[in-house]
Amino acid sequence: MKIRELISEAGATERQVRYLIAEGFIPPPRGGRSTADYGDDHLAAIRRYSRLRELGFPPAAIKLMLEAKEGVPFAVAPGVSLVVEPSLLGSGADCEPLIKSVRTLLTEILKDQ
């Protein structure tokens, strides 16, 4: 897709897209300057960045999260951290199966013998 289609789909401005590319939040387009082509990976990256900004994360923190090779740790309770793969951040993935798995795991490892 061309940049006009991308900004329409993402609800972003061209200036925002160029900033996100320059800062490394989304990959550069495929093709040359006059034949620049964007895909679903660009759209997903813009949505991920936008969602993290909506949640209050500053750009520097988002950059660290997205570069985290071992995942991003989130403290969810005293003594419990959840490590999330960067590609899942802001992806819109269905969390219900994950919640069920975590509930089952915690129930098993915390129950009294």
C-alpha positions in Angstrom: 0.0 0.0 0.0 1.1 3.6 -0.6 1.6 6.0 2.3 -1.8 7.6 1.8 -3.5 4.3 2.3 -1.3 3.5 5.4 -2.1 6.8 7.1 -5.8 6.4 6.4 -5.8 2.8 7.8 -3.7 3.7 10.8 -5.3 7.0 11.6 -1.9 8.7 11.6 -0.4 11.6 9.8 2.3 11.4 7.2 4.6 13.3 9.6 3.9 10.8 12.3 4.7 7.9 10.0 8.0 9.5 8.9 8.9 10.2 12.6 8.2 6.6 13.5 10.4 5.4 10.6 13.2 7.8 11.5 13.1 6.7 15.2 13.1 3.0 14.3 9.6 2.3 15.7 8.5 1.0 12.3 10.6 -0.4 9.5 11.3 1.7 6.4 9.1 1.1 3.4 10.0 -1.5 0.8 11.1 -0.1 -2.6 12.6 3.2 -3.6 11.5 6.7 -2.7 9.0 7.0 -5.5 7.8 3.4 -5.2 7.7 3.2 -1.4 5.4 0.3 -0.4 4.0 -0.4 3.1 2.4 -3.5 4.4 0.5 -5.0 7.3 3.8 -5.1 9.3 3.9 -1.3 9.1 0.3 -0.9 10.1 0.8 -3.3 13.1 3.9 -1.4 14.2 2.0 2.0 14.1 -0.9 0.5 16.0 1.5 -1.0 18.6 3.3 2.3 19.1 0.0 4.2 19.3 -1.5 1.8 21.8 1.6 2.0 24.1 1.5 5.8 23.9 -2.2 5.7 24.9 -1.2 3.6 27.9 1.2 6.4 28.9 4.5 5.0 27.9 7.0 7.6 26.6 8.8 7.0 23.3 12.1 6.1 25.1 10.4 3.4 27.1 8.6 2.1 24.0 11.9 1.8 22.2 13.4 -0.2 25.1 10.3 -2.5 25.2 10.5 -3.2 21.5 14.2 -3.9 21.6 13.9 -6.3 24.6 15.1 -9.6 23.2 14.1 -11.6 26.3 10.6 -10.0 26.5 9.2 -7.1 28.5 8.6 -7.7 32.2 5.5 -6.3 33.9 5.0 -6.5 37.6 1.5 -7.8 38.1 1.5 -8.5 41.8 4.1 -8.7 44.6 6.4 -11.5 43.7 4.9 -12.0 40.2 6.0 -10.6 36.9 4.7 -11.3 33.5 7.2 -11.3 30.6 5.6 -10.4 27.3 7.2 -10.9 23.9 7.6 -7.4 22.2 5.7 -8.4 19.1 2.6 -9.0 21.2 2.6 -5.5 22.7 -0.5 -3.7 21.3 -1.2 -6.5 18.9 -4.8 -7.0 19.8 -4.2 -10.7 20.5 -7.0 -12.5 22.3 -5.9 -12.6 26.0 -8.6 -14.9 27.2 -6.6 -18.1 26.4 -3.6 -16.6 28.1 -5.5 -15.6 31.2 -6.8 -19.2 31.5 -3.3 -20.6 31.1 -1.9 -18.3 33.7 -4.7 -19.0 36.1 -4.1 -22.8 35.7 -0.4 -22.4 36.2 -0.7 -20.1 39.2 -3.3 -22.4 40.8 -0.9 -25.4 40.4 2.3 -23.8 41.6 0.8 -21.9 44.5 -1.5 -24.6 45.9 -0.6 -26.1 49.3 0.6 -29.7 49.2 
